[in-house]
Amino acid sequence: MGIETEYGVLAPGDPSANPMVLSGQVVNAYAQPLGALAGRARWDYEDEAPLRDARGYQLDRASADPAALTDEDDPTLANVILTNGARLYVDHAHPEYSSPEVTSPRAAVRWDKAGERIMALAVEAIARTPEATPVNLYKNNTDGKGASYGTHENYLMSRATPFADIVRHLVPFFVSRQVVAGAGRVGIGTESERPGYQLTQRADFFEVEVGLETTLKRPIVNTRDEPHALADKYRRLHVIIGDANLCEVASLLKMGTTSLVLAMVEDRAITRDLSVEHPVATLRAVSHDPTLQTLVTLRDGTRLTAVQLQWAYFEQASAYVGTRFGADVDVDTAEVLTRWESVLTRLETDPMQCAAELDWVAKLALLQGFREREGLSWDAPRLSLIDLQYSDVRPEKGLFHRLVARGRVERLIEHSAVASAVTDPPEDTRAYFRGRCLAKYGREVAAASWDSVIFDLPGRQSLQRVPMLEPLRGGRDAVGDLIDGCATASELMLALGAR
């Protein structure tokens, strides 16, 4: 699994500043001190296919929205591969951090937090550069004026799982998941045209139940079929409906509960059809009600709240884990189930009890306190500024960071673990091989992608590609000693050929 996040970008005092230029400045500001490790290797687009649809066809390139053509190399845009296995680049006029592949929700949170730190370091570097335009970055999903940008999740799944099963079980899960994973937002509607507060930053921008697009006619379930792995064995489920979480518990639950539901879908272990009537309208209605009392109508006529719908998934997940693993359940799954149950219990009685764990509640608590002190209604401009400042990546400015400093937010990942994840890759996926090769043989890495590393070796007339189509191969146990023992990439290639 992994998380991709596009960050909001702003030049203080200059609303007309070009966001593409600002985003490139952010990427280059972080990459420049890395020197050869970041300056030479380009991103390899050869195996990307953003127009292939999981429903069995490929969208015609001529009719596709240009924003969907993510497989086209644009040398004018900053694009860096990092030693922690991640990708840092300009996407849709935003700086984006795409985390390396990991195998647990906690690891997903850790390397996502590393992305926040990388963005903060870029802002600091820009501030120290006299000729650079000052830039602020925000880990959020909308500018409040009609634009939305994504936080996408990716999950490796079995290709054998029928896509129709994924859609049927995920739509109601995503409609209700926002009570746990929403980041909170001031304003109702795509342009915040109505005053109020809602659970998520993304719900108002979704228009259809299923589809290929990510920037127009956004679907609850995205059908992009670009596995970045063995295509006959795996699919990569590309989830575009999530918010950018800052609270670590919320992020853990977002990734962990979704992984559990997908495991049940793969094993055909979901016994109750929870399909929702009018899912897009219901998605928005749930988001617009922070009291959590809005009723969701299922296709069988049942009416229940989004929290109760989450309970239905939790109960099936708990039974599934108990049957499949019994007392041998792994610690990550056990933690997700325990925290999921705890959060749902408190959301049902008093959502404000979750202010230390869930972003939408933490932000609402801040806003309510300010509203009461100042006597403000929801259309007060200062509330929108607080919303924005909550997501500021600068530790000294971001309101989320102030909550952390005051001990009002629960942390899961130690600061030292985040710091090491800024430079070091996960050790149990192919990201380890990618990251270590960049760190040790950076001058000889011509290009890389999620599923390959390409070397330009002295004395070789052609580039040398090392394919990595199995995401769980290439970890430290498999190649750590090999990389440690090879002083050059040439030696590494000889050693790999001898295997």
VENHU-V446398 format. One record per residue. PHI is phi in radians with two decimals (* if undefined). PSI is psi in degrees with one decimal (999 if undefined). D_CENTER is the distance of its C-alpha to the mean C-alpha in Angstrom with 1 decimal. Layout:
# VENHU-V446398
PHI	PSI	D_CENTER
PHI	PSI	D_CENTER
This chain:
# VENHU-V446398
*	165.1	9.4
-2.97	167.2	6.4
-2.25	132.6	2.8
-1.95	132.7	3.9
-2.29	123.6	5.1
-1.57	129.1	8.7
-1.70	140.9	11.0
-1.15	138.6	14.1
-2.22	138.2	17.2
-2.58	135.6	20.8
-1.72	107.9	24.2
-0.96	128.9	26.1
1.40	0.9	29.4
-2.39	76.5	28.7
-1.13	-15.3	27.0
-1.61	2.2	28.2
-1.06	141.7	26.4
-1.25	116.8	24.8
-1.16	-29.0	21.0
-1.13	-43.0	20.9
-1.15	-43.8	23.3
-1.07	-43.2	21.6
-1.14	-41.2	18.2
-1.08	-36.8	20.4
-1.11	-38.5	22.1
-1.11	-49.9	19.0
-1.08	-46.4	18.0
-1.18	-32.7	21.7
-1.11	-37.4	22.3
-1.35	-37.4	20.0
-1.32	-32.1	21.2
-0.96	-44.7	24.9
-1.18	-16.9	25.8
-1.33	-17.3	24.3
1.07	-130.2	27.2
-1.09	-26.0	27.7
-1.11	-29.3	24.5
-1.98	-15.3	22.5
-1.45	-23.0	25.2
-1.82	-47.7	26.3
-1.15	126.1	23.8
-1.71	166.1	22.4
-1.45	134.2	19.6
-1.64	115.3	21.2
-1.66	3.2	20.6
-0.99	-40.4	23.2
-1.69	11.0	21.3
-1.53	142.9	18.8
-2.57	72.3	19.7
-1.22	-12.2	17.5
-1.74	3.2	20.5
-1.44	129.0	21.1
-1.82	135.9	20.8
-1.12	-13.8	20.4
-1.48	4.7	23.5
1.86	16.1	25.6
-2.53	174.1	26.1
-2.13	130.3	25.0
-1.19	136.5	24.7
-1.09	130.8	27.5
-1.10	-35.9	26.3
-1.17	-27.2	28.9
-1.71	-1.8	27.7
-1.35	148.1	23.9
-1.12	132.0	22.2
-0.94	-30.5	22.1
-1.15	-19.5	18.5
-1.43	-11.9	17.7
-1.48	65.9	19.6
-1.39	0.7	16.9
-1.70	8.1	19.3
-1.71	124.7	21.8
-1.34	126.2	22.3
-2.05	102.2	23.1
-1.13	-12.5	24.9
-1.41	-13.4	25.0
-1.72	138.3	21.3
-1.18	136.9	20.0
-2.70	111.9	18.1
-2.24	138.6	17.9
-1.81	129.9	17.2
-1.77	158.4	16.9
-1.21	-14.4	18.9
-1.52	7.9	16.1
1.57	-1.2	15.0
-1.59	172.5	12.1
-2.13	133.4	12.5
-2.16	119.2	13.2
-2.77	176.3	14.6
-1.68	124.5	15.5
-2.38	121.5	14.0
0.92	43.5	15.6
1.16	24.9	17.3
-2.35	145.9	14.3
-1.27	130.4	13.4
-2.11	138.2	10.1
-1.97	118.2	8.8
-1.87	114.7	7.5
-1.19	159.8	7.8
-1.22	165.1	10.8
-1.23	132.7	11.3
-2.30	172.8	12.1
-2.13	9.2	14.2
-2.59	155.2	13.7
-1.03	-39.0	11.6
-1.10	-41.0	13.2
-1.15	-36.8	12.4
-1.05	-42.5	8.7
-1.13	-43.0	9.4
-1.06	-49.1	11.9
-1.36	-20.6	10.3
-1.23	-41.2	7.4
-1.12	-33.2	10.7
-1.07	-36.2	12.3
-1.10	-40.3	10.3
-1.05	-42.4	11.6
-1.16	-39.3	14.9
-1.08	-42.8	15.0
-1.14	-39.7	14.6
-1.12	-39.4	17.3
-1.12	-37.0	19.5
-1.12	-42.9	19.3
-1.08	-42.0	20.5
-1.10	-41.7	23.2
-1.12	-40.5	24.3
-1.12	-42.0	24.7
-1.10	-26.5	26.7
-1.50	-7.2	29.0
-1.73	111.2	29.8
-1.00	-39.4	32.7
-1.49	-5.2	32.4
-1.46	148.2	28.6
-1.31	124.4	27.5
-1.00	141.6	25.9
-2.35	136.7	22.2
-1.93	142.2	20.1
-2.10	144.6	16.3
-2.30	130.1	14.4
-1.55	79.4	10.9
-2.47	-169.5	11.4
-2.31	3.3	11.3
-2.73	149.9	15.0
-1.58	0.4	18.2
1.33	5.1	20.3
-2.18	16.8	22.5
1.98	-9.1	21.1
-1.75	140.6	18.1
-2.30	143.9	14.5
-2.39	155.2	11.5
-1.71	155.4	8.0
-2.14	108.2	4.5
-1.87	140.1	4.1
-1.84	150.8	4.4
-2.31	133.1	7.4
-2.30	129.6	10.5
-1.37	128.4	13.9
-2.30	165.5	16.7
-1.28	133.0	20.4
-1.12	-24.1	21.8
-1.23	-16.6	24.7
-1.27	121.7	22.9
-1.05	133.1	24.1
-1.12	-31.6	21.4
-1.07	-34.1	23.5
-1.18	-39.6	23.0
-1.06	-46.8	19.2
-1.09	-48.2	19.6
-1.02	-40.4	22.3
-1.59	-23.7	20.6
-1.45	-33.7	17.1
-0.98	-53.9	18.2
-1.14	-30.1	20.0
-1.14	-45.2	17.3
-1.21	-35.2	14.7
-1.03	-36.2	17.6
-1.71	-19.9	18.2
-1.06	-23.1	14.9
-1.09	-20.9	14.6
-1.16	-21.0	17.4
-1.79	-41.9	15.3
-1.83	-0.5	11.8
-1.14	146.1	12.9
-1.65	-7.2	12.7
1.39	144.7	16.3
-2.75	136.9	18.0
-1.47	126.4	21.6
1.89	142.3	23.0
-2.03	134.8	23.3
1.74	159.5	22.9
-1.05	-31.5	21.0
-1.89	20.9	23.3
0.93	40.1	23.7
-1.30	-17.2	27.2
-2.05	139.0	27.9
-1.24	150.5	27.9
2.58	-175.3	26.1
-2.33	139.6	23.0
-2.34	168.3	20.3
-1.24	-36.4	17.6
-2.20	160.7	14.6
-1.61	-14.7	13.9
-1.87	-22.5	13.1
-0.97	-41.2	15.8
-1.17	-13.4	18.6
-1.70	4.0	17.1
-1.75	135.2	17.1
-2.13	-22.2	20.4
-2.37	165.2	20.7
-1.39	-42.4	20.1
-2.44	139.0	19.3
3.10	173.4	18.9
-1.61	-25.5	17.8
-1.19	156.9	17.0
-2.20	-16.5	13.7
-2.05	-21.0	15.6
-2.25	147.3	18.8
0.81	51.3	19.8
-1.05	132.8	16.2
-1.74	151.6	16.3
-1.09	-41.0	15.2
-2.03	120.0	14.9
-1.54	138.4	14.2
-1.80	11.0	16.8
-0.99	128.0	15.7
-1.99	79.8	17.4
-2.30	85.6	16.4
-1.26	-25.3	16.3
0.93	37.1	16.4
-2.92	-174.4	18.8
-1.03	112.5	22.2
-1.20	-28.0	22.2
-1.44	-8.8	25.0
-1.92	-35.6	23.4
-2.19	156.8	19.7
-2.20	152.1	17.3
-1.84	111.9	13.5
-1.35	117.9	12.3
-1.75	106.5	9.9
-1.77	118.7	8.5
-1.93	2.0	8.4
-1.59	-4.6	9.8
-1.40	161.0	7.5
-1.64	164.6	8.0
-1.42	106.6	6.9
-1.57	140.5	8.6
-1.83	-34.7	11.2
-1.20	126.4	13.2
-1.21	-34.2	12.6
-1.16	-42.4	14.4
-1.07	-42.1	12.3
-1.16	-42.2	9.0
-1.04	-44.7	11.3
-1.21	-37.8	12.7
-0.99	-50.0	9.7
-1.32	-40.4	9.0
-1.24	-44.3	12.7
-1.19	-37.9	14.3
-1.12	-41.2	12.5
-1.06	-41.1	13.5
-1.13	-44.2	16.9
-1.09	-41.2	17.4
-1.14	-36.6	16.6
-1.08	-39.9	19.1
-1.17	-37.7	21.6
-1.11	-44.3	21.2
-1.06	-38.9	21.8
-1.58	5.9	24.8
0.90	45.4	26.0
-1.81	1.7	26.2
-1.51	114.3	25.3
-1.66	-14.0	28.8
-2.07	126.9	28.4
-1.41	115.7	27.4
-1.87	24.1	25.5
-0.94	138.7	25.2
-1.80	139.6	25.1
-1.28	136.2	27.5
0.89	62.4	26.1
-1.08	-36.4	22.4
-1.19	-46.7	21.3
-1.11	-37.7	24.0
-1.20	-39.8	23.2
-0.94	-46.8	19.5
-1.23	-41.2	20.7
-1.08	-41.2	23.7
-1.12	-43.9	21.7
-1.10	-34.1	19.4
-1.38	-0.1	22.7
-2.15	88.0	24.3
-1.21	-5.8	23.3
-1.37	-12.7	26.4
1.14	24.5	24.7
-1.73	-8.9	28.0
-1.03	135.1	27.2
-1.62	135.3	28.3
-1.74	128.0	26.5
-1.69	120.8	29.0
-1.48	163.6	28.5
-1.20	-18.5	30.4
-1.53	5.5	32.9
1.67	-12.7	33.8
-1.13	141.1	32.3
-2.13	129.1	31.0
-2.70	162.6	28.8
-1.35	166.3	26.2
-1.10	-35.1	22.5
-1.12	-43.3	22.9
-1.13	-34.6	25.6
-1.15	-39.4	23.5
-1.11	-38.2	20.9
-1.02	-38.9	24.0
-1.09	-39.7	25.0
-1.23	-41.6	21.9
-1.04	-46.0	22.2
-1.07	-40.6	25.9
-1.21	-37.5	25.4
-1.16	-41.3	22.7
-1.09	-44.3	25.1
-1.14	-40.3	28.0
-1.08	-47.4	26.1
-1.13	-41.6	25.2
-1.08	-40.8	28.7
-1.25	-42.1	30.3
-1.39	-38.0	28.4
-2.00	-26.3	28.2
1.02	-132.5	30.7
-1.33	-8.1	31.2
-1.62	15.0	29.3
-1.06	139.8	25.8
-1.27	160.8	23.4
-1.15	-33.6	22.5
-1.16	-46.1	18.7
-1.13	-41.5	19.6
-1.08	-40.8	22.3
-1.13	-43.0	20.2
-1.07	-45.7	17.7
-1.10	-43.5	20.8
-1.11	-45.9	22.7
-1.24	-36.5	20.1
-1.04	-48.3	19.3
-1.09	-43.6	23.1
-1.09	-45.3	23.7
-1.15	-44.5	21.2
-1.10	-38.4	22.5
-1.05	-44.8	26.1
-1.32	-33.0	25.7
-1.09	-32.5	23.9
-1.27	-30.2	27.0
-1.69	-49.9	29.5
-2.74	99.9	28.1
-0.96	-28.7	24.4
-1.14	-15.1	25.2
-1.17	-13.4	25.6
-1.74	17.0	21.8
-1.13	-21.1	21.6
-1.54	-4.2	20.8
-2.18	-31.2	17.8
-2.01	133.2	16.1
-1.06	-45.6	15.0
-1.13	-30.4	16.9
-1.36	-42.9	20.0
-1.04	-43.7	19.9
-1.19	-41.2	19.8
-1.08	-40.6	22.4
-1.07	-42.5	24.6
-1.06	-47.6	24.6
-1.16	-41.2	25.4
-1.12	-40.0	28.1
-1.08	-41.9	29.8
-1.19	-42.1	30.0
-1.05	-42.8	31.2
-1.18	-39.8	33.9
-1.19	-38.9	35.1
-1.74	-6.5	35.3
1.15	44.5	36.2
-1.76	147.1	33.5
-1.62	169.8	32.5
-1.18	-13.4	29.0
-1.60	7.0	29.9
-1.20	126.9	30.6
-1.01	-30.2	28.8
-1.09	-28.1	28.4
-1.19	-37.8	26.0
-1.12	-34.9	23.6
-1.18	-38.2	24.0
-1.12	-42.5	23.1
-0.97	-48.1	19.9
-1.13	-44.1	19.0
-1.19	-23.8	20.3
-0.98	-37.2	18.2
-1.72	5.7	15.1
-1.08	129.1	17.2
-1.30	-14.6	15.9
-1.28	123.3	19.6
-1.00	-31.8	20.6
-1.48	-9.0	24.0
-2.04	-36.2	22.9
-1.16	131.3	19.8
-1.19	-32.0	21.0
-1.05	-44.1	18.2
-1.11	-32.6	19.5
-1.19	-37.3	23.0
-1.09	-41.8	22.2
-1.07	-46.2	21.0
-1.07	-29.9	24.2
-1.57	4.6	26.3
1.27	22.5	25.0
-1.70	2.8	23.8
-2.26	134.4	20.3
-1.32	129.0	19.9
-1.75	144.2	18.4
-1.95	-30.0	17.4
-1.96	125.5	16.9
-1.11	149.2	19.9
-0.99	-39.9	20.0
-1.13	-34.8	21.6
-1.21	-37.2	18.8
-1.15	-44.1	16.2
-1.05	-42.1	18.9
-1.23	-30.9	19.5
-1.24	-15.3	15.9
-1.12	-34.1	16.1
-2.00	-25.1	18.7
-1.80	141.1	18.8
-1.48	163.6	16.8
-1.04	153.2	16.3
-1.74	-3.7	19.7
-2.07	17.4	19.4
-2.40	176.1	17.6
-1.10	-15.0	18.6
-1.04	-27.7	16.4
-1.11	-47.1	19.4
-1.11	-45.6	21.8
-1.04	-50.4	19.8
-1.16	-42.4	19.4
-1.15	-37.6	22.9
-1.12	-41.4	24.4
-1.09	-41.4	23.0
-1.23	-37.4	24.3
-1.71	-34.6	27.7
-2.12	33.1	28.5
-0.93	-37.5	26.6
-1.21	-18.8	29.7
-1.84	1.4	30.1
-1.59	112.3	26.6
-1.42	-35.0	27.0
-2.84	165.1	23.6
-2.75	163.2	20.7
-2.61	-172.7	17.8
-1.11	-32.7	15.6
-2.05	21.3	18.9
-2.88	156.8	21.7
-2.23	132.0	23.2
-2.03	125.2	26.2
-1.85	146.0	29.0
-1.98	99.0	31.9
-1.77	143.6	34.6
-1.01	134.9	38.1
1.46	-6.6	40.8
-1.75	130.7	38.6
-1.34	-22.4	39.1
-2.16	158.5	35.8
-1.20	149.6	32.2
-1.94	114.9	31.3
-1.71	131.6	28.1
-1.87	105.8	26.8
-1.29	146.2	24.8
-2.39	66.5	22.0
-1.46	-8.4	21.5
-1.83	104.1	21.2
-1.04	-24.1	17.8
-1.62	4.3	19.6
-1.80	154.6	22.4
1.71	12.3	22.7
-1.39	-178.9	22.0
-1.06	-41.9	24.3
-1.06	-32.8	26.8
-1.50	-39.8	27.4
-2.23	-0.1	27.5
-1.02	-52.0	27.5
-1.13	-35.4	31.3
-1.09	-48.0	31.6
-1.16	-41.8	29.6
-1.03	-34.1	31.4
-1.55	-5.3	34.7
-1.91	117.8	34.3
-1.32	-27.0	35.1
-2.27	164.1	34.2
-1.16	-31.8	32.0
-1.06	-44.4	35.3
-1.10	-39.4	36.1
-1.08	-44.3	32.7
-1.12	-39.9	33.3
-1.10	-42.0	36.7
-1.17	-39.5	35.5
-1.14	-37.4	32.9
-1.19	-25.8	35.6
-1.43	-8.9	37.9
-1.40	999	35.6
